[in-house]
Structure formats: structure tokens, C-alpha cells
Amino acid sequence: MMQEKLANDLQLLEKQMFWLEIPYKQCTEIGIKKQYSIDEFGYFETLCSRYSRGIDFLIRKIFRTLDEFEFENQGTLVDVVNNAHKRNLFQDIEHLRLMKDMRNTIVHEYIEDQLVDVFSDVLEYTKSLMDIMENTQKYMQKL
């Protein structure tokens, strides 16, 4: 049963990666500007939304599934992140914390001008998120 859950979560992770990569490529082509067209802003807003869902999904769902599969204690999110770090799924815990903080910033930005201020960071952190997702995908495939 746990093997089936792991396989299902791996498929969900791959879908998250697929849907995150599309706006990431679009926004990378657009680049960082002082002003965006309506369409360009829409692509970045989509990236921000998918980034936020992706970081939550990775930490709250996938990392917890790995803990459960490998019989780790189901502790706090800090424990989950520390366990993922021990698995070498990412290099720097502080960087992951900043990525999670960016998610919180995105979720709480309701004013268009302030959301534009986070676009460059979102591009940077999305690349990191995709790398962590890829490492996690490879780790899960080995299990």
C-alpha cells in the first residue's frame, strides 16, 4: 500500500514539474522589466501561483510521503525539511526557507505593483524548486 502511495505521489510530482516548467520558460523569455504587458504580467502571475503551489506540494506532501515510506517520525515541517536535507534532495536549508518565505510573500501580495517586485526572485527560486523536484523525482524512482 505504501509503495502504491509513493508511485502515485511520484506521478503527481511529475505533473507539478510539467505545469511549473511552462510558465517558467515563458517568463525566462520575457525577462525582468520595469513594466509588463497584460499578457506578460499574466504569465508571471501564473508562475507565481504555480511556484507557490509547487513549494507547498513538495514540502507538505512529497517530503512527508518520503518520511512515511522510510519510517521517519511524522514531526513538524522543520523535521520534514531536515529529513529531506539528510536525503541530499537539496543543498542548503536556509535557501529552502527563503523559498518558502517567497511563497508567503506571493500569497499575501494583493497589489499589482508589489507583486512585480518579486518576479526576479520568483524566477531564481523557481529554478531552484525545479532542481529540488528533479532530485526528489530521481530519489523516489530509486525507491
C-alpha positions as a Markdown table, in Angstrom:
| # | Residue | x | y | z |
|---|---|---|---|---|
| 1 | Met | 0.0 | 0.0 | 0.0 |
| 2 | Met | 2.8 | 2.4 | 0.8 |
| 3 | Gln | 4.6 | 1.6 | -2.4 |
| 4 | Glu | 1.4 | 2.5 | -4.3 |
| 5 | Lys | 1.1 | 5.8 | -2.5 |
| 6 | Leu | 4.8 | 6.5 | -3.3 |
| 7 | Ala | 4.1 | 5.7 | -7.0 |
| 8 | Asn | 1.0 | 7.9 | -7.0 |
| 9 | Asp | 2.8 | 10.8 | -5.4 |
| 10 | Leu | 5.7 | 10.4 | -7.9 |
| 11 | Gln | 3.1 | 10.9 | -10.7 |
| 12 | Leu | 1.7 | 13.9 | -9.0 |
| 13 | Leu | 5.2 | 15.4 | -8.6 |
| 14 | Glu | 5.9 | 14.9 | -12.3 |
| 15 | Lys | 2.6 | 16.7 | -13.1 |
| 16 | Gln | 3.6 | 19.6 | -10.8 |
| 17 | Met | 7.0 | 19.8 | -12.6 |
| 18 | Phe | 5.4 | 19.8 | -16.0 |
| 19 | Trp | 3.0 | 22.6 | -15.2 |
| 20 | Leu | 5.6 | 24.7 | -13.4 |
| 21 | Glu | 8.0 | 24.5 | -16.3 |
| 22 | Ile | 5.6 | 26.0 | -18.9 |
| 23 | Pro | 5.3 | 29.5 | -17.3 |
| 24 | Tyr | 9.0 | 29.3 | -16.1 |
| 25 | Lys | 10.1 | 29.1 | -19.8 |
| 26 | Gln | 7.7 | 31.8 | -20.8 |
| 27 | Cys | 8.9 | 34.2 | -18.1 |
| 28 | Thr | 12.5 | 33.4 | -18.7 |
| 29 | Glu | 12.0 | 34.5 | -22.3 |
| 30 | Ile | 10.2 | 37.7 | -21.2 |
| 31 | Gly | 12.9 | 38.6 | -18.6 |
| 32 | Ile | 12.7 | 41.1 | -15.9 |
| 33 | Lys | 11.4 | 44.6 | -16.8 |
| 34 | Lys | 10.1 | 47.7 | -15.1 |
| 35 | Gln | 6.7 | 47.3 | -16.9 |
| 36 | Tyr | 4.9 | 44.4 | -18.3 |
| 37 | Ser | 2.2 | 44.0 | -20.9 |
| 38 | Ile | -1.1 | 42.5 | -19.7 |
| 39 | Asp | -0.1 | 39.1 | -21.2 |
| 40 | Glu | 3.4 | 39.2 | -19.7 |
| 41 | Phe | 2.0 | 40.0 | -16.3 |
| 42 | Gly | -0.4 | 37.1 | -16.6 |
| 43 | Tyr | 2.5 | 34.7 | -17.4 |
| 44 | Phe | 4.4 | 35.9 | -14.3 |
| 45 | Glu | 1.3 | 35.7 | -12.2 |
| 46 | Thr | 0.8 | 32.1 | -13.3 |
| 47 | Leu | 4.4 | 31.4 | -12.5 |
| 48 | Cys | 3.9 | 32.8 | -9.0 |
| 49 | Ser | 0.8 | 30.8 | -8.4 |
| 50 | Arg | 2.4 | 27.5 | -9.6 |
| 51 | Tyr | 5.6 | 28.2 | -7.7 |
| 52 | Ser | 3.6 | 28.7 | -4.5 |
| 53 | Arg | 1.6 | 25.5 | -5.0 |
| 54 | Gly | 4.7 | 23.7 | -6.0 |
| 55 | Ile | 6.8 | 24.5 | -2.9 |
| 56 | Asp | 3.8 | 23.6 | -0.7 |
| 57 | Phe | 3.2 | 20.4 | -2.5 |
| 58 | Leu | 6.9 | 19.4 | -2.3 |
| 59 | Ile | 7.3 | 20.1 | 1.4 |
| 60 | Arg | 3.9 | 19.2 | 2.8 |
| 61 | Lys | 3.1 | 16.2 | 0.5 |
| 62 | Ile | 6.1 | 14.7 | -1.1 |
| 63 | Phe | 8.6 | 15.2 | 1.7 |
| 64 | Arg | 6.1 | 13.8 | 4.2 |
| 65 | Thr | 5.4 | 10.8 | 2.0 |
| 66 | Leu | 9.1 | 10.1 | 1.9 |
| 67 | Asp | 9.2 | 10.3 | 5.7 |
| 68 | Glu | 6.3 | 7.9 | 6.0 |
| 69 | Phe | 7.7 | 5.5 | 3.4 |
| 70 | Glu | 11.1 | 5.4 | 5.2 |
| 71 | Phe | 9.5 | 5.1 | 8.7 |
| 72 | Glu | 10.7 | 8.5 | 9.9 |
| 73 | Asn | 8.8 | 10.2 | 12.7 |
| 74 | Gln | 6.0 | 12.4 | 11.4 |
| 75 | Gly | 7.1 | 15.6 | 13.1 |
| 76 | Thr | 7.0 | 19.3 | 12.3 |
| 77 | Leu | 7.7 | 20.8 | 9.0 |
| 78 | Val | 11.2 | 21.6 | 10.3 |
| 79 | Asp | 11.7 | 17.9 | 10.9 |
| 80 | Val | 10.4 | 17.1 | 7.4 |
| 81 | Val | 12.8 | 19.6 | 5.8 |
| 82 | Asn | 15.7 | 18.3 | 7.9 |
| 83 | Asn | 15.0 | 14.8 | 6.8 |
| 84 | Ala | 14.8 | 15.8 | 3.1 |
| 85 | His | 18.1 | 17.6 | 3.6 |
| 86 | Lys | 19.7 | 14.4 | 5.0 |
| 87 | Arg | 18.5 | 12.6 | 1.9 |
| 88 | Asn | 20.5 | 15.2 | -0.1 |
| 89 | Leu | 17.4 | 16.4 | -2.0 |
| 90 | Phe | 18.7 | 20.0 | -1.7 |
| 91 | Gln | 21.9 | 21.6 | -0.5 |
| 92 | Asp | 21.0 | 24.5 | 1.8 |
| 93 | Ile | 18.3 | 24.5 | 4.4 |
| 94 | Glu | 18.4 | 28.3 | 4.6 |
| 95 | His | 17.8 | 28.6 | 0.9 |
| 96 | Leu | 14.8 | 26.4 | 1.1 |
| 97 | Arg | 13.5 | 28.6 | 4.0 |
| 98 | Leu | 13.8 | 31.6 | 1.8 |
| 99 | Met | 12.0 | 29.8 | -1.0 |
| 100 | Lys | 9.1 | 29.0 | 1.4 |
| 101 | Asp | 9.2 | 32.7 | 2.6 |
| 102 | Met | 8.8 | 33.8 | -1.0 |
| 103 | Arg | 5.7 | 31.6 | -1.3 |
| 104 | Asn | 4.3 | 33.5 | 1.7 |
| 105 | Thr | 5.1 | 36.9 | 0.1 |
| 106 | Ile | 3.4 | 35.9 | -3.1 |
| 107 | Val | 0.3 | 34.7 | -1.3 |
| 108 | His | 0.0 | 38.0 | 0.6 |
| 109 | Glu | 0.7 | 40.4 | -2.2 |
| 110 | Tyr | -2.6 | 41.8 | -3.4 |
| 111 | Ile | -1.4 | 44.9 | -5.2 |
| 112 | Glu | -0.1 | 44.5 | -8.7 |
| 113 | Asp | 2.9 | 46.8 | -8.3 |
| 114 | Gln | 4.2 | 45.0 | -5.3 |
| 115 | Leu | 3.8 | 41.6 | -7.0 |
| 116 | Val | 6.0 | 42.8 | -9.8 |
| 117 | Asp | 8.8 | 43.4 | -7.2 |
| 118 | Val | 9.0 | 39.7 | -6.6 |
| 119 | Phe | 9.3 | 38.5 | -10.2 |
| 120 | Ser | 13.1 | 38.3 | -10.3 |
| 121 | Asp | 13.2 | 36.3 | -7.1 |
| 122 | Val | 10.5 | 34.0 | -8.3 |
| 123 | Leu | 12.4 | 33.3 | -11.4 |
| 124 | Glu | 15.5 | 32.4 | -9.4 |
| 125 | Tyr | 13.6 | 30.3 | -6.8 |
| 126 | Thr | 11.6 | 28.5 | -9.5 |
| 127 | Lys | 14.8 | 27.2 | -11.0 |
| 128 | Ser | 15.9 | 26.0 | -7.5 |
| 129 | Leu | 12.5 | 24.5 | -6.9 |
| 130 | Met | 12.6 | 22.6 | -10.2 |
| 131 | Asp | 16.1 | 21.3 | -9.4 |
| 132 | Ile | 14.9 | 20.1 | -6.0 |
| 133 | Met | 11.9 | 18.5 | -7.6 |
| 134 | Glu | 14.1 | 16.7 | -10.1 |
| 135 | Asn | 16.4 | 15.4 | -7.3 |
| 136 | Thr | 13.4 | 14.2 | -5.4 |
| 137 | Gln | 11.9 | 12.6 | -8.5 |
| 138 | Lys | 15.2 | 10.6 | -9.0 |
| 139 | Tyr | 15.3 | 9.7 | -5.3 |
| 140 | Met | 11.7 | 8.4 | -5.5 |
| 141 | Gln | 12.3 | 6.4 | -8.7 |
| 142 | Lys | 15.2 | 4.6 | -6.9 |
| 143 | Leu | 12.9 | 3.6 | -4.0 |
